[in-house]
Amino acid sequence: MSTKTNLKRIAAVAALALALGGLSSLAAQASAVTTATLNGATTNTSVSLTPTVSTFTNLSLAAGTNDSVYTIMTSGVGSVFYPGTAPAGSTLQASGNSEIWSNGTGSLGSTPGATVGSAFSTNSTLTFSAFSQSAGVETITVYGSNNGVADPALTYTLTWGAAPTVSAANSFVAANNAADIAAGTVGTTAGTLKVNSASADTGITVVGNTPNVLAGGAVVGLYNNAATPGAVTTDTISASVAGSGIVTISNASFSGAPAVSGNVTLSGTSVAGRYVVTSSATQFAVVKLYSDGTSGKSTVTITDATTGTVIGTFTVMFYSTNVASLVATTNYSVPLGVSAGVLGGFTAKATAGFTGSTGVLSSTLEPVTVVAKDSSGNVIPSVAGISVTSGTPSVATVSSTALWDSVNSVYYPVITPVAVGSTVLTFTDTATGLVVAKTTVNVASTVVSSVTGSSDAASYGPGVKVTYILTAKDSAGNAVADGSYSDLIATAPSVNFAVSGSALPGVSSAVAGTPAGSTGPIAFVGGVNNSSLYAPISSADVVISGGLLGAGSDVAVASHGAKISEVDFTVVNPADTAANAATAAANEATDAANAAVDAAKAAGDSADAALAAAQDAGGKASAALAAVTALTQQVTTLLAKIAAISVTLAKISAAVAKLAKK
């Protein structure tokens, strides 16, 4: 027997359709045929497929010359369809839930085939099809037999899955400025068509005063949600505008297909409107946005019009060139006497905008910036002119006209510092002379005379973030220039208590870690540097001290080695307070208990004395009682005698009265 399983794909869709007859109308698509050979092998490799629901998956079984009969069984979702006529020289018959394919043309019975034990020929192949309308797993198992000896089974495992659909995540909308969207060749540099987000244009702004001016656009590509995203070519694409502008849309094809590369060809371009759709189904489209004579933000939404799936958006800002407002802002102070933004151990915060700077535009703003806006509040990048004047030329002079910073989309004056102090800068729209903005800028020293420490509170809870503040001033008590100081601290301040997350400044140097323990330059804005640490968990009196200034050129000679003032704060842990209160209460209770014991002893002594006095008084009371009793008897006797005398007197009175009548 052969020990090799032969797996191959052949294009037999047409042949299968003939074999299946009317069944071919059940699905719009069918896969290529997957053929497996079963030839009495001791082992057989299973076949695993991942077909899409509602499509036919075509399978073939190539008979081996060692086998005479095959039994095919199926389980799980879906159904299996067999041809109405068996391959030449064989018999095909259903048997319960199984299909039996036997060599020979006789009737099937206990001994399959016309000739007992005869094997298939080398060119005998059975082609059949699987179909499912629901997702799930279908298992087709084939058992072979050679003269009654069973082969190991061969299994087709079909995992039916939903058909891929368009995916916004896998599709793309690549924005292009006006010059790029008009280009005919795909690329990543200016003047070429951008087709991915990495090279796409952003922050597109266009004058909106004149209608029908090309402002920009986007290249759109549709892909599905398959594991390996595939092209979606059956859907149309739409574009809609919210805000200013109108759009057109065109079908697009690329000479570098299937990759989105090479030259682009547009076809079926729509008329301009607020909502447009490609003229036919397409995977790629190019959308172009035009001005409509109004200013404002334009948001263009790209949608798969067939499914309603939003693919993405791009925005363009249309602005008017008529200035309605100017807003001036002071961002940093201007350092005095620097060269290329550096003076000794000092490096300026700003990289442009003042004489002595490097003049290189970066994301860091200039010391003073101005924003011009139209009546709709849109930033204007192409003002005819913004004039600048300095109120105090003895402190600083300025260029007569503000310059445009294309990195940050702001205007800025070039300031020449003259002396430490402040001056008011005035900006005016030269087109009308009516729109004005003002701001005050400081010219500051880069030499530090004192550094004081402080904290943002006097007391903290346990584990609370503490802001440690260093304030640097020049010899006149003014805040030093905004920038970094690399020679400022020679000895770093330290904490007397264990804290966590400490980011206190260390020894300052041009490069962190050199020397060891250095935290690099120390940055100040407005004369202030903030760092942090976290308060201890337990109650404590925390002290930050020991910091000393260095002897570099950014420290005044008189302040070399000067101390950074000490910072004190307390940490109060409620748990510690409660424990202390409980201890105090326990001590008071103990004292009260001892006093009660002493009082009890004193009360016992008093009780003994009272008992003795009571006993003595009892004897005296008995004698007094006897005397009273005797006296009472005497009084009783006397009263009886008095009563008798009273009776006698009454009789005498009566007798006297009788005598008087006679």
Order of alpha helices (4+ residues) and beta strands (2+ residues): beta-alpha-beta-beta-beta-beta-beta-beta-beta-beta-beta-beta-beta-beta-alpha-beta-beta-beta-beta-beta-beta-beta-beta-beta-beta-beta-beta-beta-beta-beta-beta-beta-beta-beta-beta-beta-beta-beta-beta-beta-beta-beta-beta-beta-beta-beta-beta-alpha
